[in-house]
Amino acid sequence: MNEGPGDTLAVLDEYLRSTLGNSPNVRIAVDESVGRHLVATRDLAAGEVIARETQAVAAPQSRLLCVCCSQRSAAAASCASCGWPVCDACADQPPEARSLHAECAVLAPLLDCLQDNVASLGRTAWLGSCLQNVVEPLQTVCAQDVAVRTLVHIAGVLDTNCFAVSAEDGLSGRALYPLLCLMAHDCSPNTNRFYDAGVMTLVATQPVPAGARVTTSYTSLLWGGEARRAHLAATKFFLCTCRRCQDPSEFGTDVTALACRGGEGATGGSCGGRRVCRRHGEDLCWRCTRCEKSMTAAEVHTLHQVLALTLGRTLALRDAAKAEAWLEAHQGVLSENHYFLLEVRLALVDLYAADKEDAAGGSQRKRRELSQSLLEVTSRLEPGPTRLRGRLLCHLAESALMSDGDHQGSYESIKKMAEEAAEILQYDGILRPMANRVSHMARDRASAV
């Protein structure tokens, strides 16, 4: 999705070689449909590491932070190299140490090479927010003598190209990876991203032939097509026409299907069927597989908007009982694999894992059952060695080990699950400790029988 003048390719190619060496697994290509993007230079196997890149800059999406440590609030002092604000602790460091943050050396030559989307962003509320929350503080609080156009361009580059990241301490923010941000989007990508201490490791989740696009997703792969396309249109300004978006069944998962409530006869009620998304000419409709009654795309959109509000409020409470109540209340409205229900089940898996008071009881049984059912659905939406698969395998293996019952005959299979999870998550700074712990536990149990 990144486009720019042809002469910027030389700068990006030089950065690619300095980051990945002289024999990289990817190269930068250009075509009319997606602009600049990455393609494989050779056949890549599923599970193979494609590239590793260190972030050029990372910070929370709010607050004015020190450009050196990105942890403490900025003060009156400034970086000796770029002049941008640093905190009191970093200000006490020698000037040569304060100028070593990556932005000074990396960002300057690359900023004009990355797309800023300002022309599209300027037609939204983004521009006013940028002027108020970015430009004004930098010019007044930080006393930065930089043109407004330049500051808006930089903000546009970051908003267009940064990846959402989470840290081990629970803080979330965004980070810029100037090379890997060039990947084209696909709702069924052939890679997965892992983060650890500022380094992104890109792993192939499917075989990638030489010359094929190396793709990632700019949106949540668990969402239904309507939600994905709306998010991409609002934030990335394009209409996705990938293979999954062209398939109303979402690879046979029907993650937007509804329970049919248009029963036959005077009593009404549910007919027991499902209203699944299918094409009707140029339009989409949700038609029941049993009674043939249907809903328009507009009606389904309104229903999803209402349910999304209540779902968001429920999940924000981080309460298993309330999440279970929401799940039960809406199973008569949404079909079994609906993406709202998948989101609640995934949240419940994490909540059950944190239930230390019921370490060997019902919570672990429910955690195991939900992890298994989620693996069956998500393996079609996110196939291969993905972060989500590793996470669910961890939950499945640990809950099996913690549950009551005789696992003597199945410890070997549990061990294999745990070892697969540890293999997948070896590059993930947040989930790797859990994966290693569960893997060690499974090996100890298997060797003890």
Secondary structure by P-SEA (a helix, b strand, c coil): cccccccaaaaaaaaaaaaccccccbbbbbccccccbbbbcccccccccccccccccccccccccccccccbbbccccccccccccccccccccccccccccccccccccccccccaaaaaaacaaaaaaaacccccccccccccccaaaaaaaaaaaaacbbbbbccccccccccccccccbbbbccccbbbbbcccbbbbbbcccccccccbbbbcccccccaaaaaaaaaaccccccccccccccccccccccccccccccccccccccccbbbbbcccccccccccccccccaaaaaaaaaaaaaaaaaaaaaccaaaaaaaaaacccccccccaaaaaaaaaaaaaaaacccccccaaaaaaaaaaaaaaaaaaaacccccaaaaaaaaaaaaaaaaccccccccaaaaaaaaaaaaaaacccccaaaaaaaaaaaaaaaaaac
